[in-house]
Amino acid sequence: MIRKSLALAVLATVVTTAAAEARDQIRIVGSSTVFPFTTRVAEEFGRTTSFKTPVIESTGTGGGFKLFCDGVGIDTADITNASRAIKKSEVETCAKNGVTEITEIKIGYDGIVLANSKAAPRLSVTLEQLFLALAKDVPDGKGGFIPNPHKMWSEIDPSLPAKKIEVLGPPPTSGTRDAFNELAMEGGCNKIPAMAELKKTDEKKHKAICQGVREDGVFVEAGENDVLIIRKLEANKDAYGIFGYSFLDQNRDKIQSSLINGVEDDYDNISSGKYPISRSLFIYVKKAHVGVIPGMKEFIAEYTADKAWVPDGYLAAKGLIALPDAERAKWREQAMTLANNVGM
């Protein structure tokens, strides 16, 4: 019986090893915002090394973490792109499924823009006005809240356009949506005195109101495909779209960004944090797959090479805002040592 169990164990090891060897391409999932950067690195990696070009799927940040945290093994993702940091709940899900060693690598910065067709006037809007345009519920001025009554931009402020509010944006699974809710919606919400007071007494209700987005058709979830949003903006000059700076940068011949709090979303303003809706971008590496899936270490080395992610590297041409030198050195060291730096 012992001999039979030993034979079965050896067979299982052989099958597992063979299966691991059967996948010779890195599999990457996650953020649609980070997708073009990782795709560019993958193309360079496939062209300049003996390894196959990684397979990349744009699933959104939340969808990416779900796939990444599904377990360890060749049927699961090796790396996930993210336009926000991993949440505590996602770290716990990972751990529950055996994904206990994860390397977080910040790759750069991005700004979230509110853009429209170049055939229409450019918008200048404050975070408070943006909140009042897109919030599900707004203060009624009497200590309570009412469903958002604003149908026209000019109803919020006479200085805004006299046209109906139409905004296309990402779904709740998107890291862009998470960041927009936190930085833009809550940032604008906190400019309202009543909401600042509410935060002191009821943080849960404050967050629900500040990050609640309209569901009455004014805000339209346009999926994870930012290219589709740009096409819709070209077709409808009265609409606005929410997406990452890199997509704006690649499509400036068709669309233009809005001024937010009077600040341009240019490279310097985003990297310095002066632009109000700036955020960090990441990739997450499953350490258990390094040495099992061919090329993992080499791919990470390519991503964090000077030719890729410095201010004049090839990722800058795709719209990535580079990290400052000292910060970049810190993240490169964590990447190359495969530090288990998540959930610590």
C-alpha positions, -999 to +999 in steps of 0.1 A: +000+000+000+029+023+009+046+014-024+014+022-043+010+056-026+046+064-033+041+055-070+011+077-072+029+106-056+058+103-081+033+102-110+015+133-097+049+151-095+057+141-131+023+152-144+026+185-125+061+191-139+050+182-174+020+205-172+041+234-159+065+229-189+035+229-212+029+266-207+059+285-221+043+320-222+037+344-194+000+352-188-009+387-177-044+401-169-058+433-153-061+470-158-071+485-192-051+516-183-018+497-177-026+473-206-008+495-233+023+499-212+026+461-205+018+453-241+047+476-252+071+459-228+058+424-239+065+433-276+100+445-268+106+414-246+094+390-274+115+408-300+148+410-281+149+378-261+145+341-268+113+339-248+078+340-263+058+373-262+035+372-231-002+368-235-021+399-221-058+402-214-075+435-204-099+425-177-100+457-156-082+460-123-108+443-101-112+414-126-075+411-129-070+406-091-098+381-091-080+360-117-046+365-102-058+355-067-076+324-080-047+302-070-012+290-079-006+268-110-005+270-148-042+277-151-038+310-132-024+343-141+013+351-135+011+389-134-017+414-130-018+450-141-035+475-117-044+511-118-047+511-080-030+494-051-043+459-041-070+460-015-068+443+019-097+421+009-079+410-023-048+402-003-069+380+020-085+362-010-051+356-025-038+341+008-069+319+011-062+305-023-025+299-017-011+330-033+010+341-003+040+357-019+034+387-041+057+414-054+042+448-060+060+470-085+049+507-090+056+514-126+047+551-128+019+576-126-012+585-145-039+611-145-076+605-149-091+629-174-125+642-183-124+646-221-146+656-250-145+660-287-122+687-301-152+698-322-168+712-290-156+739-265-132+728-238-146+725-203-132+739-171-147+724-140-139+721-103-140+688-084-170+701-065-189+708-097-179+674-110-193+657-079-226+677-082-229+666-118-223+628-112-233+620-076-263+598-071-274+619-041-266+654-032-272+676-001-306+693-001-293+723+019-315+713+049-293+687+064-306+658+043-300+644+008-320+641-024-316+622-057-294+644-079-317+668-098-291+683-121-298+676-157-278+704-173-242+715-165-255+751-162-278+741-134-248+735-112-231+768-121-241+794-147-205+794-159-208+758-171-223+749-206-260+751-211-262+715-222-273+682-207-248+662-186-237+631-205-206+612-191-192+579-203-170+561-178-156+528-166-175+501-146-171+494-109-146+466-117-121+491-131-093+506-111-099+539-130-134+539-115-120+533-080-095+560-084-120+585-099-145+578-071-118+583-044-099+613-059-125+631-079-159+623-065-149+622-028-124+651-033-152+673-047-177+661-021-154+672+007-154+707-006-191+709+005-192+720+042-221+697+050-202+667+037-170+676+056-191+677+088-207+644+080-173+627+077-167+636+114-199+619+125-206+591+101-177+580+079-196+551+064-225+573+052-200+599+041-182+575+018-215+561+004-227+595-005-194+609-017-186+579-039-221+570-051-224+576-089-257+583-107-278+554-121-304+575-140-287+574-174-266+606-170-235+585-162-231+556-187-209+526-179-190+521-211-170+489-202-133+485-200-126+495-236-114+531-235-110+531-273-147+526-276-153+557-253-131+578-276-151+567-306-184+576-288-170+610-280-161+616-316-197+607-325-213+628-298-197+662-293-219+670-262-206+639-242-176+636-219-155+605-212-135+594-182-102+575-188-065+576-182-041+603-194-023+578-217-054+573-239-058+611-241-021+614-251-025+589-279-057+606-292-051+643-290-060+647-326-096+637-318-102+647-282-093+673-256-092+672-218-110+695-194-092+717-169-098+704-134-096+731-107-080+752-134-050+728-137-038+712-170-033+674-170+002+676-184+032+654-176+047+677-149+014+684-131+006+647-129+041+636-117+041+663-091+006+656-079-005+692-087-032+678-111-061+668-087-068+634-102-034+618-103-027+581-093-001+554-092+000+524-116+013+489-106+020+454-117+018+425-093+039+394-097+031+359-084+064+348-069+054+311-069+054+312-108+089+326-111+113+298-122+083+277-133+069+298-161+098+307-185+110+343-187+094+358-156+125+373-141+136+385-175+103+401-182+104+420-149+139+431-157+127+445-191+098+463-175+121+480-150+150+487-174+161+523-180+152+521-217+116+513-207+104+534-177+127+565-174+112+599-185+126+594-220+121+556-222+099+539-247+070+538-222+069+576-221+060+575-258+029+555-247+019+581-221+034+567-189+044+594-164+078+583-149+086+579-113+112+602-098+148+587-099+150+578-062+115+562-062+123+543-094+155+529-079+136+517-048+109+499-069+135+484-092+153+469-062+121+454-049+113+440-084+147+424-090+148+408-055+112+397-059+104+411-024+073+398-008+060+433-002+022+429-001+003+425+030+033+431+052 
